[in-house]
């Protein structure tokens, strides 16, 4: 089976979980819109093969319900595969700048250096400006992406996210991000 098909199947299953946690109608519609587009792009035969292979790889499992229906669930291994796939494709959409600065601030202990270095590398890859060694700044809304990254590295207790109206070296940041 092609890797993208398998990963797409896992993402589609995870989107079902995401719908359960959607806290607003707009978020709900956005998940449905994205899921619908991806669903239409999967070839039916590839889908059958892909689901079969996901069972064999222990990425999904079947659960029989008392009412006679069957539920397909992601296993922990499947969830990790989805997170990794999504993590590698992540990018932050740059809309019109709202004149606010987003800051990611962290103080990660030396014993978790791998996490600190990985977080720093991911923020740089996403286009953040390194303000200080453990402070990164970005001009566009990115809270969902930062939450995802923090959970991915399991660093929630060490990382803070803030939105600021004013930064004293704004001209430097505007130049860095090519803003007006």
C-alpha positions as a Python dict, from the first residue, in 0.01 Angstrom:
ca = {
    (1, 'X'): (0, 0, 0),
    (2, 'X'): (117, 350, -72),
    (3, 'X'): (222, 537, 242),
    (4, 'X'): (18, 850, 161),
    (5, 'X'): (-302, 643, 135),
    (6, 'X'): (-242, 479, 472),
    (7, 'X'): (-160, 812, 632),
    (8, 'X'): (-470, 968, 476),
    (9, 'X'): (-688, 690, 617),
    (10, 'X'): (-541, 748, 963),
    (11, 'X'): (-594, 1123, 933),
    (12, 'X'): (-955, 1069, 830),
    (13, 'X'): (-1012, 849, 1135),
    (14, 'X'): (-849, 1106, 1360),
    (15, 'X'): (-1070, 1378, 1215),
    (16, 'X'): (-1365, 1187, 1362),
    (17, 'X'): (-1206, 1230, 1703),
    (18, 'X'): (-1140, 1598, 1628),
    (19, 'X'): (-1508, 1651, 1550),
    (20, 'X'): (-1590, 1533, 1899),
    (21, 'X'): (-1363, 1800, 2045),
    (22, 'X'): (-1466, 2082, 1811),
    (23, 'X'): (-1558, 2369, 2039),
    (24, 'X'): (-1723, 2593, 1782),
    (25, 'X'): (-1942, 2552, 1474),
    (26, 'X'): (-1670, 2715, 1260),
    (27, 'X'): (-1410, 2462, 1374),
    (28, 'X'): (-1660, 2181, 1311),
    (29, 'X'): (-1727, 2304, 955),
    (30, 'X'): (-1355, 2343, 886),
    (31, 'X'): (-1284, 1982, 990),
    (32, 'X'): (-1572, 1855, 776),
    (33, 'X'): (-1458, 2059, 474),
    (34, 'X'): (-1101, 1929, 490),
    (35, 'X'): (-1211, 1572, 561),
    (36, 'X'): (-1461, 1577, 273),
    (37, 'X'): (-1197, 1690, 25),
    (38, 'X'): (-953, 1417, 133),
    (39, 'X'): (-1224, 1150, 132),
    (40, 'X'): (-1309, 1224, -233),
    (41, 'X'): (-945, 1187, -335),
    (42, 'X'): (-912, 825, -216),
    (43, 'X'): (-963, 549, -470),
    (44, 'X'): (-1218, 294, -337),
    (45, 'X'): (-1000, -13, -400),
    (46, 'X'): (-699, 160, -248),
    (47, 'X'): (-914, 244, 53),
    (48, 'X'): (-1012, -121, 108),
    (49, 'X'): (-652, -234, 76),
    (50, 'X'): (-538, 48, 300),
    (51, 'X'): (-781, -38, 579),
    (52, 'X'): (-682, -404, 559),
    (53, 'X'): (-316, -309, 589),
    (54, 'X'): (-389, -74, 879),
    (55, 'X'): (-544, -371, 1064),
    (56, 'X'): (-241, -587, 990),
    (57, 'X'): (-3, -311, 1104),
    (58, 'X'): (-206, -271, 1424),
    (59, 'X'): (-271, 98, 1348),
    (60, 'X'): (-648, 53, 1387),
    (61, 'X'): (-871, -191, 1573),
    (62, 'X'): (-1231, -302, 1551),
    (63, 'X'): (-1470, -274, 1843),
    (64, 'X'): (-1812, -444, 1846),
    (65, 'X'): (-2084, -236, 2009),
    (66, 'X'): (-2378, -374, 2213),
    (67, 'X'): (-2624, -251, 1947),
    (68, 'X'): (-2463, -471, 1680),
    (69, 'X'): (-2263, -196, 1506),
    (70, 'X'): (-1885, -194, 1471),
    (71, 'X'): (-1654, 96, 1550),
    (72, 'X'): (-1309, 137, 1399),
    (73, 'X'): (-1065, 302, 1640),
    (74, 'X'): (-710, 428, 1610),
    (75, 'X'): (-464, 243, 1831),
    (76, 'X'): (-193, 435, 2018),
    (77, 'X'): (49, 330, 1743),
    (78, 'X'): (-195, 470, 1482),
    (79, 'X'): (-234, 799, 1669),
    (80, 'X'): (142, 840, 1685),
    (81, 'X'): (171, 771, 1311),
    (82, 'X'): (-93, 1040, 1238),
    (83, 'X'): (78, 1292, 1463),
    (84, 'X'): (414, 1230, 1297),
    (85, 'X'): (263, 1258, 949),
    (86, 'X'): (80, 1580, 1034),
    (87, 'X'): (381, 1718, 1221),
    (88, 'X'): (611, 1680, 919),
    (89, 'X'): (362, 1854, 685),
    (90, 'X'): (280, 2138, 925),
    (91, 'X'): (288, 2496, 808),
    (92, 'X'): (130, 2814, 939),
    (93, 'X'): (-98, 3005, 706),
    (94, 'X'): (3, 3368, 678),
    (95, 'X'): (-305, 3584, 652),
    (96, 'X'): (-316, 3960, 677),
    (97, 'X'): (-112, 4077, 977),
    (98, 'X'): (-330, 4194, 1268),
    (99, 'X'): (-42, 4399, 1420),
    (100, 'X'): (3, 4153, 1707),
    (101, 'X'): (304, 3940, 1793),
    (102, 'X'): (284, 3579, 1904),
    (103, 'X'): (556, 3459, 2138),
    (104, 'X'): (656, 3109, 2235),
    (105, 'X'): (855, 3115, 2558),
    (106, 'X'): (1009, 2805, 2711),
    (107, 'X'): (1230, 2693, 2995),
    (108, 'X'): (1299, 2326, 2934),
    (109, 'X'): (1535, 2147, 3177),
    (110, 'X'): (1873, 2019, 3062),
    (111, 'X'): (1763, 1657, 3112),
    (112, 'X'): (1510, 1715, 2831),
    (113, 'X'): (1759, 1883, 2599),
    (114, 'X'): (1640, 1671, 2303),
    (115, 'X'): (1293, 1825, 2341),
    (116, 'X'): (1430, 2178, 2373),
    (117, 'X'): (1647, 2137, 2064),
    (118, 'X'): (1365, 1975, 1867),
    (119, 'X'): (1120, 2251, 1964),
    (120, 'X'): (1371, 2520, 1870),
    (121, 'X'): (1438, 2352, 1533),
    (122, 'X'): (1066, 2314, 1454),
    (123, 'X'): (994, 2680, 1538),
    (124, 'X'): (1278, 2792, 1310),
    (125, 'X'): (1150, 2564, 1030),
    (126, 'X'): (805, 2722, 1064),
    (127, 'X'): (958, 3069, 1018),
    (128, 'X'): (966, 3201, 1375),
    (129, 'X'): (1222, 3466, 1465),
    (130, 'X'): (1452, 3369, 1751),
    (131, 'X'): (1412, 3668, 1983),
    (132, 'X'): (1630, 3511, 2254),
    (133, 'X'): (1755, 3156, 2307),
    (134, 'X'): (1420, 3043, 2448),
    (135, 'X'): (1185, 3308, 2308),
    (136, 'X'): (1050, 3288, 1953),
    (137, 'X'): (822, 3543, 1786),
    (138, 'X'): (577, 3515, 1495),
    (139, 'X'): (331, 3772, 1350),
    (140, 'X'): (41, 3542, 1260),
    (141, 'X'): (-208, 3339, 1463),
    (142, 'X'): (-53, 3002, 1539),
    (143, 'X'): (-202, 2889, 1871),
    (144, 'X'): (-339, 2559, 1736),
    (145, 'X'): (-8, 2472, 1572),
    (146, 'X'): (190, 2558, 1887),
    (147, 'X'): (-47, 2350, 2101),
    (148, 'X'): (4, 2059, 1862),
    (149, 'X'): (384, 2092, 1873),
    (150, 'X'): (387, 2117, 2253),
    (151, 'X'): (173, 1803, 2281),
    (152, 'X'): (379, 1623, 2020),
    (153, 'X'): (697, 1675, 2227),
    (154, 'X'): (507, 1635, 2558),
    (155, 'X'): (646, 1969, 2684),
    (156, 'X'): (324, 2143, 2798),
    (157, 'X'): (454, 2229, 3145),
    (158, 'X'): (766, 2404, 3012),
    (159, 'X'): (624, 2613, 2727),
    (160, 'X'): (412, 2930, 2728),
    (161, 'X'): (235, 3107, 2443),
    (162, 'X'): (142, 3475, 2447),
    (163, 'X'): (5, 3747, 2221),
    (164, 'X'): (152, 4098, 2243),
    (165, 'X'): (48, 4433, 2101),
    (166, 'X'): (387, 4596, 2142),
    (167, 'X'): (750, 4488, 2124),
    (168, 'X'): (1026, 4746, 2162),
    (169, 'X'): (1227, 4623, 1862),
    (170, 'X'): (930, 4600, 1628),
    (171, 'X'): (1117, 4756, 1331),
    (172, 'X'): (1365, 4464, 1338),
    (173, 'X'): (1082, 4209, 1352),
    (174, 'X'): (892, 4381, 1072),
    (175, 'X'): (1204, 4366, 859),
    (176, 'X'): (1262, 3999, 948),
    (177, 'X'): (905, 3904, 846),
    (178, 'X'): (888, 4156, 557),
    (179, 'X'): (588, 4336, 705),
    (180, 'X'): (476, 4692, 634),
}
